[in-house]
Amino acid sequence: MKTAERRLLSCILIFLVLFVLFGSLYFVLHESHHNCADEVCPVCAMIAICRNTIRSVSVVLLLFAFLFASLQFLFSLRCSDGADAAGNTPISLKVKLLN
């Protein structure tokens, strides 16, 4: 799979996740004050499903954000150690070796 195809697929997946998230949020906000006449209300059942979806997606997004932040932190620590050792050469320090 090419890089452009992967990028397109990831953008489509992100769009779908955001669509489901905001669609569920809209449904919960729009139907939260409906008149419940029956004990078995289909609107209340759908609101419960949407709330579970919002909860699940938010937990997954928080886990991904934590994983991304921790990987960035570890990568920055790793790069900072190697950059100092590789950056200090006699040429970069402009040292004349006359011996």
N, C-alpha and C positions, 0 to 999 in steps of 0.2 A: 504494500500500500504506500502510495507516494505521500510526501509531506503535505501537499495541498489537499489531498483527499482526507487525510487525518485531521487537518485543521477544519475542513468543512464539516466532517462528522462530529468533531467535538463542539463546534458552534451550534450544530443542530441539536445535539444532546443537551447542551446548556440552555438553549432556547426552550426545549420541551420541559426541562425541570423547572425553569422559571415560570412557564405557562401553567403548569400544574400547581405550582406553589401559589401564584397570584390568583389563579382561578378558584382554588380552594378557599383562599382568604376572602375573595370577593363573595363567594357563596355564603360563607359563615357570617360575614358582616351584613349581607343583604337579607338573609333569611333568619337572623337570630331572634327577631321579634314577631315571628309568625304565630297565628292562633292554632294551638294544638287542640284538636277535638277528640282524637282517639288516643287509646293507650299505646297502640302501635302506629306511630306517626312516621311516614316515609321521609319527611323533611328532617325530623329529628335524627333519624338513622343516617341520613346523608350528611348532616352537620357533624355527627360523631365521626364518620369516615373522613371528612375533610379535616377535622381537628387532629385526628391521628396522622393523616398525611402531612400536615404542617409540622407536627411534632417530629415525625420521622425525618423529614427532609431537613429541618433545622438542625437536628442532632448530627446528621451526616455532613452537612455543610460546616458545622463547627469543628467536627473531627478533621475534615479535609483542611480547614484553615489552620488548625493547630499543627497538623502534619506538615503543611507547607511552610509555616513559620519556623518550626523546629528544624526542618531540612535547610532552610535558608540560613539559619543561625549556625548550624554545624558546617555548612559549606563556607560561610564567611570566616569561621575559625580556622578551617583547614587551609583556605586560600591565604589568609593573613600570615600563617606560619611559613608557608612555602614562598610567598612573595618577598619576605625580608631576606631570606637566604639567597634567593636567585637574583635579587636586585642589587646586592652589595658585591660588585666586582671591582677590580682595580680601575677599569675604564670608567665605570659609572661614578666612582669616587674621585676620579682624575688624579690617581696616584702615579707618580713616576717611579719606575723600577730601574734604578741606575746601578744596581749591584752587578 
